[in-house]
Amino acid sequence: MADSIIYLEGVTVDFDGFKALTNVNFYIEPGELRVVIGPNGAGKTTLLDVICGKTRPVHGRVILDNLTDILALPEYKIAQRGVGRKFQTPSILSHLSVAENIELALYRKHRGVFATLFDRKDRSANDRIYSILETVRLIDRRDHLAENLSHGEKQWLEIGMVLAQEPKVLLIDEPAAGLSDTETRRTGELLLSLAGRYSIIVIEHDMEFVKQIAKKVTVLHEGKVLCEGPFERIKNDPRVIEIYLGGHKANAAD
């Protein structure tokens, strides 16, 4: 697609005869925030795995910036091209401070982890670290050990670590899982503030959270795109109510 940042064409993923994705066509525009929903086993996480290079499809293409089929690249090179991934469970270094986690991620894009840990002479990144911590609302926690953060704060810290990698595309898997209502709302506000600057794909089950952040929703079912469109239309689609919400329309974030 001429105006896409990520474009999946005819992607099929087969795990020993089980098709996790079947002939999936999917694209997002630069700066778009797209939410992908669907029941367990629908292929949502597999979709992200394909984009970041963790899983290789048996058929199809994944085009970044209308230029490169990134399926030919190893996972680390896909990350270098601008695809950042945040997993459901935060992967932070608990024994380091909040600021040190961001610093590590910032330097790791261009240098090895060893050099990052043992060469702290370059202070030109301080402004960038400060800016990221302000963005994820952890500036007041910058000197705290990451292990002492709340679950929500750990989620925000990992989003900050992904931002430090200077991505074009953010892949975010179930960011609202296990959060309090306040943390969920703040996470939604954070993602909305990032939209426009980054292209974001969010996998989510919490329909209230989806309602907060989504303009366009893609619904996966049995490894295929069932439908997509504005949230208000999707939540009232009889197919979505049946396969995702168990036939109970009231659960669709009314």
Summary of the structure (lengths in Angstrom):
residues: 254
radius of gyration: 18.5
end to end distance: 33.4
largest distance: 59.5
contacts: 814
relative contact order: 0.17
helix: 39%
strand: 26%
